[in-house]
Amino acid sequence: MLAFSLVGFSGDGKGENSTSKSAPATTITISGFVEDFTNSEKLVCAKIEIEELGKTLFTDILGNYQIEDIRPGTYTLKISYISYEELEMKKITVSDTKELNIQLKPL
């Protein structure tokens, strides 16, 4: 039902007593598309919520989306579209820029 590839995340290893310059915070991007499970039709304006960040976005006219400036970590994504089953993806752990393509089942 779902096609994606994600990898685990480990701590950043920074100590409290560091005297060297801090490295800039690493952010990642998750992108992909949302499509119909039965016919692969791309879903325009599908809603994607990132629960832990309070972010909501919608797919574009080609069914594509891009979530930028996310810190590596573990997130819950909720994907919904009118007349389709809502999909909740829990404990999605990301540590690098990823492509996450999502398929929703019609009701």
N, CA, C and O atoms as CSV, one atom per row, in Angstrom:
chain,resi,resn,atom,element,x,y,z
A,1,MET,N,N,0.826,-1.185,0.000
A,1,MET,CA,C,0.000,0.000,0.000
A,1,MET,C,C,0.866,1.242,0.000
A,1,MET,O,O,0.389,2.311,-0.381
A,2,LEU,N,N,2.093,1.146,0.404
A,2,LEU,CA,C,2.903,2.321,0.628
A,2,LEU,C,C,4.311,2.050,0.152
A,2,LEU,O,O,4.872,0.999,0.462
A,3,ALA,N,N,4.892,2.964,-0.588
A,3,ALA,CA,C,6.257,2.785,-1.060
A,3,ALA,C,C,7.132,3.879,-0.481
A,3,ALA,O,O,6.944,5.059,-0.777
A,4,PHE,N,N,8.099,3.479,0.353
A,4,PHE,CA,C,9.023,4.466,0.887
A,4,PHE,C,C,10.261,3.801,1.440
A,4,PHE,O,O,10.254,2.612,1.761
A,5,SER,N,N,11.314,4.571,1.548
A,5,SER,CA,C,12.578,4.076,2.068
A,5,SER,C,C,13.147,5.116,3.011
A,5,SER,O,O,13.466,6.232,2.602
A,6,LEU,N,N,13.272,4.744,4.276
A,6,LEU,CA,C,13.780,5.661,5.284
A,6,LEU,C,C,14.804,4.933,6.134
A,6,LEU,O,O,14.756,3.709,6.249
A,7,VAL,N,N,15.732,5.673,6.735
A,7,VAL,CA,C,16.751,5.076,7.580
A,7,VAL,C,C,16.690,5.668,8.970
A,7,VAL,O,O,16.132,6.745,9.179
A,8,GLY,N,N,17.275,4.944,9.927
A,8,GLY,CA,C,17.259,5.375,11.323
A,8,GLY,C,C,18.136,6.578,11.574
A,8,GLY,O,O,18.948,6.964,10.733
A,9,PHE,N,N,17.960,7.168,12.747
A,9,PHE,CA,C,18.678,8.367,13.154
A,9,PHE,C,C,19.350,8.097,14.480
A,9,PHE,O,O,18.749,7.513,15.382
A,10,SER,N,N,20.591,8.520,14.601
A,10,SER,CA,C,21.276,8.405,15.884
A,10,SER,C,C,21.615,9.797,16.374
A,10,SER,O,O,21.529,10.763,15.617
A,11,GLY,N,N,22.002,9.907,17.642
A,11,GLY,CA,C,22.295,11.204,18.255
A,11,GLY,C,C,23.372,11.972,17.518
A,11,GLY,O,O,24.099,11.410,16.699
A,12,ASP,N,N,23.472,13.279,17.818
A,12,ASP,CA,C,24.426,14.122,17.101
A,12,ASP,C,C,25.809,14.112,17.731
A,12,ASP,O,O,26.754,14.630,17.137
A,13,GLY,N,N,25.952,13.541,18.911
A,13,GLY,CA,C,27.260,13.395,19.529
A,13,GLY,C,C,27.843,14.671,20.091
A,13,GLY,O,O,29.018,14.676,20.458
A,14,LYS,N,N,27.092,15.751,20.179
A,14,LYS,CA,C,27.611,17.007,20.708
A,14,LYS,C,C,27.659,16.943,22.225
A,14,LYS,O,O,26.717,16.472,22.861
A,15,GLY,N,N,28.730,17.405,22.792
A,15,GLY,CA,C,28.847,17.458,24.238
A,15,GLY,C,C,28.470,18.828,24.744
A,15,GLY,O,O,28.436,19.787,23.972
A,16,GLU,N,N,28.188,18.939,26.028
A,16,GLU,CA,C,27.810,20.221,26.611
A,16,GLU,C,C,28.995,21.162,26.758
A,16,GLU,O,O,28.812,22.378,26.809
A,17,ASN,N,N,30.210,20.621,26.827
A,17,ASN,CA,C,31.386,21.439,27.084
A,17,ASN,C,C,32.193,21.721,25.824
A,17,ASN,O,O,33.407,21.906,25.903
A,18,SER,N,N,31.559,21.756,24.690
A,18,SER,CA,C,32.257,21.979,23.432
A,18,SER,C,C,32.773,23.416,23.350
A,18,SER,O,O,32.051,24.368,23.643
A,19,THR,N,N,34.048,23.552,22.944
A,19,THR,CA,C,34.629,24.885,22.800
A,19,THR,C,C,34.837,25.260,21.346
A,19,THR,O,O,35.178,26.404,21.045
A,20,SER,N,N,34.638,24.315,20.441
A,20,SER,CA,C,34.803,24.624,19.021
A,20,SER,C,C,33.521,25.248,18.471
A,20,SER,O,O,32.470,25.235,19.111
A,21,LYS,N,N,33.650,25.796,17.254
A,21,LYS,CA,C,32.477,26.392,16.611
A,21,LYS,C,C,31.398,25.350,16.409
A,21,LYS,O,O,31.685,24.192,16.107
A,22,SER,N,N,30.170,25.767,16.577
A,22,SER,CA,C,29.044,24.866,16.339
A,22,SER,C,C,28.809,24.727,14.847
A,22,SER,O,O,28.875,25.702,14.098
A,23,ALA,N,N,28.534,23.502,14.427
A,23,ALA,CA,C,28.191,23.275,13.031
A,23,ALA,C,C,26.752,23.739,12.825
A,23,ALA,O,O,25.938,23.654,13.745
A,24,PRO,N,N,26.430,24.227,11.631
A,24,PRO,CA,C,25.050,24.636,11.376
A,24,PRO,C,C,24.114,23.435,11.527
A,24,PRO,O,O,24.479,22.300,11.222
A,25,ALA,N,N,22.917,23.710,11.999
A,25,ALA,CA,C,21.932,22.646,12.178
A,25,ALA,C,C,21.615,22.014,10.825
A,25,ALA,O,O,21.374,22.717,9.843
A,26,THR,N,N,21.618,20.701,10.784
A,26,THR,CA,C,21.320,19.981,9.560
A,26,THR,C,C,19.814,19.860,9.406
A,26,THR,O,O,19.113,19.470,10.339
A,27,THR,N,N,19.329,20.196,8.232
A,27,THR,CA,C,17.917,19.987,7.942
A,27,THR,C,C,17.804,19.121,6.702
A,27,THR,O,O,18.729,19.037,5.895
A,28,ILE,N,N,16.670,18.489,6.568
A,28,ILE,CA,C,16.442,17.590,5.458
A,28,ILE,C,C,15.154,17.963,4.733
A,28,ILE,O,O,14.382,18.801,5.199
A,29,THR,N,N,14.942,17.336,3.602
A,29,THR,CA,C,13.729,17.521,2.810
A,29,THR,C,C,13.124,16.155,2.536
A,29,THR,O,O,13.828,15.211,2.177
A,30,ILE,N,N,11.823,16.062,2.707
A,30,ILE,CA,C,11.081,14.871,2.303
A,30,ILE,C,C,10.195,15.302,1.140
A,30,ILE,O,O,9.471,16.293,1.240
A,31,SER,N,N,10.253,14.567,0.053
A,31,SER,CA,C,9.436,14.914,-1.108
A,31,SER,C,C,8.892,13.639,-1.733
A,31,SER,O,O,9.337,12.535,-1.421
A,32,GLY,N,N,7.943,13.809,-2.603
A,32,GLY,CA,C,7.358,12.667,-3.298
A,32,GLY,C,C,6.015,13.044,-3.883
A,32,GLY,O,O,5.776,14.203,-4.220
A,33,PHE,N,N,5.140,12.058,-4.001
A,33,PHE,CA,C,3.807,12.310,-4.531
A,33,PHE,C,C,2.795,11.459,-3.778
A,33,PHE,O,O,3.148,10.512,-3.075
A,34,VAL,N,N,1.525,11.825,-3.945
A,34,VAL,CA,C,0.418,11.060,-3.391
A,34,VAL,C,C,-0.426,10.618,-4.579
A,34,VAL,O,O,-0.769,11.422,-5.445
A,35,GLU,N,N,-0.759,9.313,-4.610
A,35,GLU,CA,C,-1.527,8.779,-5.729
A,35,GLU,C,C,-2.587,7.797,-5.259
A,35,GLU,O,O,-2.546,7.304,-4.132
A,36,ASP,N,N,-3.543,7.521,-6.150
A,36,ASP,CA,C,-4.595,6.551,-5.935
A,36,ASP,C,C,-3.990,5.147,-5.982
A,36,ASP,O,O,-3.237,4.821,-6.900
A,37,PHE,N,N,-4.320,4.326,-4.996
A,37,PHE,CA,C,-3.793,2.973,-4.899
A,37,PHE,C,C,-4.229,2.092,-6.071
A,37,PHE,O,O,-3.466,1.242,-6.528
A,38,THR,N,N,-5.444,2.292,-6.551
A,38,THR,CA,C,-5.996,1.396,-7.568
A,38,THR,C,C,-5.589,1.729,-8.997
A,38,THR,O,O,-5.444,0.827,-9.822
A,39,ASN,N,N,-5.401,3.017,-9.303
A,39,ASN,CA,C,-5.110,3.369,-10.694
A,39,ASN,C,C,-3.895,4.288,-10.869
A,39,ASN,O,O,-3.615,4.726,-11.985
A,40,SER,N,N,-3.184,4.579,-9.801
A,40,SER,CA,C,-1.965,5.412,-9.821
A,40,SER,C,C,-2.199,6.852,-10.261
A,40,SER,O,O,-1.251,7.554,-10.615
A,41,GLU,N,N,-3.458,7.299,-10.242
A,41,GLU,CA,C,-3.755,8.688,-10.567
A,41,GLU,C,C,-3.234,9.580,-9.444
A,41,GLU,O,O,-3.483,9.312,-8.269
A,42,LYS,N,N,-2.516,10.634,-9.802
A,42,LYS,CA,C,-1.973,11.553,-8.800
A,42,LYS,C,C,-3.100,12.359,-8.177
A,42,LYS,O,O,-4.028,12.779,-8.869
A,43,LEU,N,N,-3.019,12.578,-6.855
A,43,LEU,CA,C,-4.082,13.267,-6.121
A,43,LEU,C,C,-3.680,14.716,-5.857
A,43,LEU,O,O,-2.724,14.994,-5.133
A,44,VAL,N,N,-4.430,15.621,-6.459
A,44,VAL,CA,C,-4.197,17.060,-6.345
A,44,VAL,C,C,-4.796,17.572,-5.040
A,44,VAL,O,O,-5.938,17.251,-4.711
A,45,CYS,N,N,-4.044,18.353,-4.309
A,45,CYS,CA,C,-4.478,18.948,-3.033
A,45,CYS,C,C,-4.716,17.930,-1.923
A,45,CYS,O,O,-5.550,18.156,-1.046
A,46,ALA,N,N,-3.992,16.812,-1.952
A,46,ALA,CA,C,-4.036,15.887,-0.819
A,46,ALA,C,C,-3.365,16.589,0.360
A,46,ALA,O,O,-2.374,17.299,0.187
A,47,LYS,N,N,-3.908,16.388,1.550
A,47,LYS,CA,C,-3.425,17.063,2.755
A,47,LYS,C,C,-2.396,16.182,3.468
A,47,LYS,O,O,-2.629,14.996,3.700
A,48,ILE,N,N,-1.253,16.788,3.810
A,48,ILE,CA,C,-0.197,16.087,4.548
A,48,ILE,C,C,0.096,16.882,5.806
A,48,ILE,O,O,0.431,18.065,5.741
A,49,GLU,N,N,-0.032,16.221,6.957
A,49,GLU,CA,C,0.232,16.868,8.239
A,49,GLU,C,C,1.416,16.183,8.918
A,49,GLU,O,O,1.524,14.956,8.916
A,50,ILE,N,N,2.303,16.994,9.499
A,50,ILE,CA,C,3.403,16.475,10.300
A,50,ILE,C,C,3.073,16.833,11.742
A,50,ILE,O,O,3.262,17.969,12.178
A,51,GLU,N,N,2.579,15.848,12.465
A,51,GLU,CA,C,2.004,16.066,13.782
A,51,GLU,C,C,2.969,16.771,14.743
A,51,GLU,O,O,2.584,17.748,15.385
A,52,GLU,N,N,4.192,16.303,14.849
A,52,GLU,CA,C,5.144,16.838,15.821
A,52,GLU,C,C,5.562,18.274,15.529
A,52,GLU,O,O,5.967,18.997,16.439
A,53,LEU,N,N,5.468,18.690,14.285
A,53,LEU,CA,C,5.891,20.035,13.895
A,53,LEU,C,C,4.722,20.998,13.726
A,53,LEU,O,O,4.926,22.201,13.566
A,54,GLY,N,N,3.511,20.479,13.760
A,54,GLY,CA,C,2.350,21.327,13.531
A,54,GLY,C,C,2.318,21.892,12.119
A,54,GLY,O,O,1.757,22.964,11.890
A,55,LYS,N,N,2.918,21.174,11.167
A,55,LYS,CA,C,2.953,21.632,9.769
A,55,LYS,C,C,1.868,20.930,8.969
A,55,LYS,O,O,1.603,19.742,9.158
A,56,THR,N,N,1.243,21.685,8.071
A,56,THR,CA,C,0.272,21.142,7.133
A,56,THR,C,C,0.604,21.673,5.756
A,56,THR,O,O,0.895,22.857,5.592
A,57,LEU,N,N,0.562,20.797,4.765
A,57,LEU,CA,C,0.783,21.225,3.391
A,57,LEU,C,C,-0.088,20.387,2.480
A,57,LEU,O,O,-0.677,19.392,2.902
A,58,PHE,N,N,-0.164,20.805,1.215
A,58,PHE,CA,C,-1.002,20.122,0.234
A,58,PHE,C,C,-0.181,19.809,-1.006
A,58,PHE,O,O,0.763,20.522,-1.345
A,59,THR,N,N,-0.562,18.724,-1.677
A,59,THR,CA,C,0.119,18.388,-2.921
A,59,THR,C,C,-0.232,19.412,-3.999
A,59,THR,O,O,-1.278,20.058,-3.940
A,60,ASP,N,N,0.647,19.547,-4.974
A,60,ASP,CA,C,0.437,20.511,-6.060
A,60,ASP,C,C,-0.445,19.912,-7.155
A,60,ASP,O,O,-1.017,18.838,-6.966
A,61,ILE,N,N,-0.560,20.586,-8.283
A,61,ILE,CA,C,-1.457,20.135,-9.358
A,61,ILE,C,C,-0.997,18.841,-10.031
A,61,ILE,O,O,-1.735,18.258,-10.825
A,62,LEU,N,N,0.209,18.394,-9.719
A,62,LEU,CA,C,0.711,17.121,-10.241
A,62,LEU,C,C,0.748,16.041,-9.162
A,62,LEU,O,O,1.247,14.940,-9.396
A,63,GLY,N,N,0.213,16.363,-7.972
A,63,GLY,CA,C,0.207,15.401,-6.876
A,63,GLY,C,C,1.513,15.339,-6.101
A,63,GLY,O,O,1.689,14.464,-5.253
A,64,ASN,N,N,2.431,16.261,-6.383
A,64,ASN,CA,C,3.731,16.272,-5.716
A,64,ASN,C,C,3.715,17.132,-4.461
A,64,ASN,O,O,2.899,18.044,-4.330
A,65,TYR,N,N,4.621,16.833,-3.543
A,65,TYR,CA,C,4.789,17.650,-2.345
A,65,TYR,C,C,6.270,17.712,-1.987
A,65,TYR,O,O,7.075,16.902,-2.447
A,66,GLN,N,N,6.606,18.690,-1.159
A,66,GLN,CA,C,7.972,18.842,-0.670
A,66,GLN,C,C,7.918,19.463,0.720
A,66,GLN,O,O,7.385,20.558,0.903
A,67,ILE,N,N,8.473,18.754,1.695
A,67,ILE,CA,C,8.536,19.239,3.075
A,67,ILE,C,C,9.994,19.598,3.332
A,67,ILE,O,O,10.858,18.722,3.366
A,68,GLU,N,N,10.266,20.892,3.512
A,68,GLU,CA,C,11.649,21.357,3.643
A,68,GLU,C,C,11.971,21.754,5.076
A,68,GLU,O,O,11.080,21.954,5.901
A,69,ASP,N,N,13.260,21.862,5.349
A,69,ASP,CA,C,13.786,22.364,6.626
A,69,ASP,C,C,13.300,21.563,7.831
A,69,ASP,O,O,12.872,22.138,8.832
A,70,ILE,N,N,13.367,20.251,7.734
A,70,ILE,CA,C,13.007,19.377,8.845
A,70,ILE,C,C,14.295,18.845,9.462
A,70,ILE,O,O,15.209,18.436,8.746
A,71,ARG,N,N,14.366,18.851,10.764
A,71,ARG,CA,C,15.515,18.265,11.454
A,71,ARG,C,C,15.379,16.740,11.438
A,71,ARG,O,O,14.266,16.220,11.514
A,72,PRO,N,N,16.502,16.021,11.341
A,72,PRO,CA,C,16.429,14.565,11.435
A,72,PRO,C,C,15.710,14.165,12.729
A,72,PRO,O,O,15.886,14.800,13.769
A,73,GLY,N,N,14.916,13.130,12.651
A,73,GLY,CA,C,14.169,12.676,13.816
A,73,GLY,C,C,13.069,11.710,13.426
A,73,GLY,O,O,13.078,11.132,12.339
A,74,THR,N,N,12.113,11.545,14.341
A,74,THR,CA,C,11.003,10.631,14.137
A,74,THR,C,C,9.703,11.426,14.118
A,74,THR,O,O,9.464,12.261,14.990
A,75,TYR,N,N,8.866,11.160,13.118
A,75,TYR,CA,C,7.664,11.947,12.911
A,75,TYR,C,C,6.458,11.061,12.619
A,75,TYR,O,O,6.595,9.896,12.247
A,76,THR,N,N,5.272,11.644,12.798
A,76,THR,CA,C,4.019,11.017,12.413
A,76,THR,C,C,3.425,11.849,11.282
A,76,THR,O,O,3.233,13.057,11.423
A,77,LEU,N,N,3.135,11.193,10.158
A,77,LEU,CA,C,2.520,11.871,9.019
A,77,LEU,C,C,1.083,11.385,8.874
A,77,LEU,O,O,0.805,10.188,8.950
A,78,LYS,N,N,0.176,12.337,8.663
A,78,LYS,CA,C,-1.217,12.012,8.375
A,78,LYS,C,C,-1.521,12.523,6.975
A,78,LYS,O,O,-1.322,13.701,6.677
A,79,ILE,N,N,-2.001,11.632,6.124
A,79,ILE,CA,C,-2.297,11.991,4.744
A,79,ILE,C,C,-3.780,11.738,4.519
A,79,ILE,O,O,-4.291,10.661,4.824
A,80,SER,N,N,-4.472,12.753,3.977
A,80,SER,CA,C,-5.906,12.602,3.746
A,80,SER,C,C,-6.305,13.262,2.431
A,80,SER,O,O,-5.637,14.161,1.920
A,81,TYR,N,N,-7.430,12.770,1.909
A,81,TYR,CA,C,-7.993,13.283,0.663
A,81,TYR,C,C,-9.468,12.899,0.645
A,81,TYR,O,O,-9.834,11.817,1.105
A,82,ILE,N,N,-10.304,13.765,0.123
A,82,ILE,CA,C,-11.742,13.512,0.096
A,82,ILE,C,C,-12.032,12.199,-0.633
A,82,ILE,O,O,-11.505,11.948,-1.717
A,83,SER,N,N,-12.870,11.376,-0.028
A,83,SER,CA,C,-13.314,10.084,-0.559
A,83,SER,C,C,-12.231,9.004,-0.540
A,83,SER,O,O,-12.332,8.009,-1.257
A,84,TYR,N,N,-11.186,9.203,0.287
A,84,TYR,CA,C,-10.121,8.216,0.445
A,84,TYR,C,C,-9.912,7.921,1.919
A,84,TYR,O,O,-10.198,8.761,2.772
A,85,GLU,N,N,-9.411,6.725,2.223
A,85,GLU,CA,C,-9.072,6.370,3.591
A,85,GLU,C,C,-7.910,7.250,4.060
A,85,GLU,O,O,-6.929,7.426,3.336
A,86,GLU,N,N,-8.023,7.799,5.270
A,86,GLU,CA,C,-6.915,8.568,5.837
A,86,GLU,C,C,-5.790,7.599,6.187
A,86,GLU,O,O,-6.038,6.495,6.673
A,87,LEU,N,N,-4.578,8.011,5.941
A,87,LEU,CA,C,-3.409,7.192,6.240
A,87,LEU,C,C,-2.595,7.884,7.312
A,87,LEU,O,O,-2.248,9.057,7.175
A,88,GLU,N,N,-2.288,7.162,8.383
A,88,GLU,CA,C,-1.437,7.697,9.440
A,88,GLU,C,C,-0.173,6.853,9.481
A,88,GLU,O,O,-0.219,5.647,9.720
A,89,MET,N,N,0.947,7.504,9.245
A,89,MET,CA,C,2.243,6.830,9.247
A,89,MET,C,C,2.976,7.243,10.519
A,89,MET,O,O,3.430,8.381,10.641
A,90,LYS,N,N,3.090,6.302,11.472
A,90,LYS,CA,C,3.698,6.602,12.763
A,90,LYS,C,C,5.169,6.202,12.764
A,90,LYS,O,O,5.589,5.285,12.058
A,91,LYS,N,N,5.924,6.907,13.567
A,91,LYS,CA,C,7.335,6.606,13.805
A,91,LYS,C,C,8.152,6.528,12.526
A,91,LYS,O,O,8.950,5.610,12.342
A,92,ILE,N,N,7.946,7.499,11.643
A,92,ILE,CA,C,8.762,7.610,10.445
A,92,ILE,C,C,10.078,8.275,10.863
A,92,ILE,O,O,10.093,9.447,11.240
A,93,THR,N,N,11.169,7.531,10.797
A,93,THR,CA,C,12.462,8.038,11.224
A,93,THR,C,C,13.275,8.415,9.993
A,93,THR,O,O,13.487,7.598,9.097
A,94,VAL,N,N,13.723,9.661,9.965
A,94,VAL,CA,C,14.496,10.136,8.827
A,94,VAL,C,C,15.793,10.782,9.305
A,94,VAL,O,O,15.832,11.442,10.343
A,95,SER,N,N,16.839,10.579,8.532
A,95,SER,CA,C,18.123,11.179,8.865
A,95,SER,C,C,18.783,11.820,7.654
A,95,SER,O,O,19.860,12.406,7.768
A,96,ASP,N,N,18.147,11.712,6.504
A,96,ASP,CA,C,18.702,12.252,5.269
A,96,ASP,C,C,17.545,12.601,4.346
A,96,ASP,O,O,16.437,12.096,4.527
A,97,THR,N,N,17.784,13.451,3.367
A,97,THR,CA,C,16.753,13.819,2.401
A,97,THR,C,C,16.212,12.545,1.742
A,97,THR,O,O,16.975,11.687,1.299
A,98,LYS,N,N,14.891,12.442,1.688
A,98,LYS,CA,C,14.251,11.222,1.203
A,98,LYS,C,C,13.113,11.510,0.247
A,98,LYS,O,O,12.526,12.592,0.248
A,99,GLU,N,N,12.816,10.506,-0.574
A,99,GLU,CA,C,11.614,10.530,-1.401
A,99,GLU,C,C,10.639,9.551,-0.777
A,99,GLU,O,O,10.986,8.401,-0.511
A,100,LEU,N,N,9.426,10.007,-0.546
A,100,LEU,CA,C,8.389,9.206,0.088
A,100,LEU,C,C,7.133,9.301,-0.771
A,100,LEU,O,O,6.429,10.310,-0.744
A,101,ASN,N,N,6.858,8.242,-1.531
A,101,ASN,CA,C,5.678,8.214,-2.382
A,101,ASN,C,C,4.574,7.468,-1.663
A,101,ASN,O,O,4.805,6.396,-1.104
A,102,ILE,N,N,3.371,8.029,-1.674
A,102,ILE,CA,C,2.273,7.551,-0.846
A,102,ILE,C,C,1.092,7.156,-1.721
A,102,ILE,O,O,0.749,7.859,-2.671
A,103,GLN,N,N,0.473,6.028,-1.395
A,103,GLN,CA,C,-0.730,5.584,-2.097
A,103,GLN,C,C,-1.883,5.554,-1.111
A,103,GLN,O,O,-1.765,4.997,-0.020
A,104,LEU,N,N,-3.002,6.158,-1.505
A,104,LEU,CA,C,-4.215,6.148,-0.681
A,104,LEU,C,C,-5.267,5.266,-1.347
A,104,LEU,O,O,-5.381,5.216,-2.572
A,105,LYS,N,N,-6.042,4.564,-0.495
A,105,LYS,CA,C,-7.114,3.701,-0.989
A,105,LYS,C,C,-8.436,4.460,-0.994
A,105,LYS,O,O,-8.771,5.129,-0.017
A,106,PRO,N,N,-9.190,4.361,-2.091
A,106,PRO,CA,C,-10.512,4.986,-2.134
A,106,PRO,C,C,-11.436,4.327,-1.120
A,106,PRO,O,O,-11.264,3.156,-0.782
A,107,LEU,N,N,-12.414,5.083,-0.638
A,107,LEU,CA,C,-13.419,4.523,0.291
A,107,LEU,C,C,-14.355,3.573,-0.452
A,107,LEU,O,O,-15.263,3.004,0.153
